[in-house]
Amino acid sequence: MNNSKYIYLDNAATTPMDPRVIEEVSKHFRETYGNSSSLHSVGQKAGQILLKSRELIASVINVKRDDIFFTSSGTEADNIAIFGVALKNQNRGNHIITTSIEHHAVENPCKELEKRNFKVTFLPVDKYGIISIKELENAITKKTILISIMFANNEIGTIEPIKEIGTIAKKYNVIFHTDAVQAFGKVPIDVDDMNIDLLSASAHKLYGPKGVGMLYIRNKGIKEGWGKFIQPIMFGGGHERDMRPSTVNVPGIAGFTKAAELALEEMEQESQRQIKLRDKIIKWVTENIEDSYLNGHPTLRLPNNVNLGFKYIEGESIVLDLDIEGIATSTGSACSSKSLDPSHVLIGIGLKPEEAHGSLRVSLGRFTTEEDVKYFLEKLPVVIERLRKLSPLKKGVKYMFDKNSTDHQR
Ligand SMILES: *Cc1c(COP(=O)(O)O)cnc(C)c1O
């Protein structure tokens, strides 16, 4: 392993914390240790930081302060959204619509509800990973109580037609939840314009601390507000207005807020920068490495996501060999990378199991430089060639190197 540098290209699994966020969190770990529910001044101080954080993060996504509910993770926000709506509305109906490519934090709560007499439609996606609005509309019945469709996919980066989905949800008066954990802070989100009722986000995917998330819950303008269409799934000491009881992680939330502010401030510039790097990798690899292809949509994708398929070899081997070269990548979702099953997302976009096994996710981040990408593009073909030589599926592979490229002569 090259100890002199390690290049982290797995920002979709989690991100390193931004030093400015570490500063903010450390400050509050030192100073803001009170329980935000306590009456004394130490507790009140924590309560004020919490209030300020809620205000700031709400302003960042242009919603009301009281519509933000902090949670312990993106997974928890997804579970509250799905179980909370299902339980509250079970007298109205028992049908939920989602997609076949959701993160496990949405997929598995839906599967759990299926065991409890709910009916779930897992909408198929096209080869790019995009749902059909028509199929969504056709799937809605009188019993449909919830549509839960991710904003952007964590493996292939595809961005769903959220505004169109919101329009359909509104037309049929169905509650619309979106898991925006990958999209939040990377692409513009306007919950009003997009008719989003519930939105999940997580701090550690945007250079914030792990173990902090949030659920936006639209106050539908009715007297009971959110309490009318969602209920808590945990019961305890009344924090977060009973939606998510448990002593509030104020330092973590202050860090999440800082991270969200920075992400929004830098979004336009940063996404342009990452799109350039992203497209450079896609173009170079698909033009220069034989039998390689892009998974997901060429343009309707997150600025930081590259997902490539390589025939005849296994994604796991590529990840391990790149790691030896000092580069961190992934085969798909980190949560499932230890399982031997092919990714349900790659199967969902129509890949054969052996193709799904040959995929590599490269996710860029705020700290990824052009130099990093250059180094990656030097090492990747070497790794692919080495593995293909060993592959029982293909012997003696050649590469189509760009004759005009001096960067990558071998
Ligand atoms: C990471 C991720 C989650 C889970 O968030 P945690 O905070 O790690 O629980 C949920 N959905 C998507 C799309 C993700 O990428």
Ligand as a Chemical Component Dictionary entry (heavy atoms), coordinates in Angstrom:
data_LIG
# 
_chem_comp.id                   LIG 
_chem_comp.type                 NON-POLYMER 
_chem_comp.pdbx_formal_charge   0 
_chem_comp.three_letter_code    LIG 
# 
loop_
_chem_comp_atom.comp_id 
_chem_comp_atom.atom_id 
_chem_comp_atom.alt_atom_id 
_chem_comp_atom.type_symbol 
_chem_comp_atom.charge 
_chem_comp_atom.model_Cartn_x 
_chem_comp_atom.model_Cartn_y 
_chem_comp_atom.model_Cartn_z 
_chem_comp_atom.pdbx_ordinal 
LIG C1 C1 C 0 -26.853 6.388 3.809 1  
LIG C2 C2 C 0 -28.274 6.337 3.367 2  
LIG C3 C3 C 0 -29.317 6.088 4.274 3  
LIG C4 C4 C 0 -29.050 5.782 5.722 4  
LIG O1 O1 O 0 -28.636 6.899 6.436 5  
LIG P1 P1 P 0 -27.953 6.661 7.872 6  
LIG O2 O2 O 0 -27.827 8.015 8.458 7  
LIG O3 O3 O 0 -26.629 6.014 7.595 8  
LIG O4 O4 O 0 -28.867 5.777 8.649 9  
LIG C5 C5 C 0 -30.606 6.087 3.812 10 
LIG N1 N1 N 0 -30.885 6.324 2.521 11 
LIG C6 C6 C 0 -29.931 6.573 1.615 12 
LIG C7 C7 C 0 -30.315 6.857 0.199 13 
LIG C8 C8 C 0 -28.589 6.583 2.000 14 
LIG O5 O5 O 0 -27.639 6.821 1.092 15 
# 
loop_
_chem_comp_bond.comp_id 
_chem_comp_bond.atom_id_1 
_chem_comp_bond.atom_id_2 
_chem_comp_bond.value_order 
_chem_comp_bond.pdbx_ordinal 
LIG C1 C2 SING 1  
LIG C2 C3 SING 2  
LIG C2 C8 DOUB 3  
LIG C3 C4 SING 4  
LIG C3 C5 DOUB 5  
LIG C4 O1 SING 6  
LIG O1 P1 SING 7  
LIG P1 O2 DOUB 8  
LIG P1 O3 SING 9  
LIG P1 O4 SING 10 
LIG C5 N1 SING 11 
LIG N1 C6 DOUB 12 
LIG C6 C7 SING 13 
LIG C6 C8 SING 14 
LIG C8 O5 SING 15 
# 
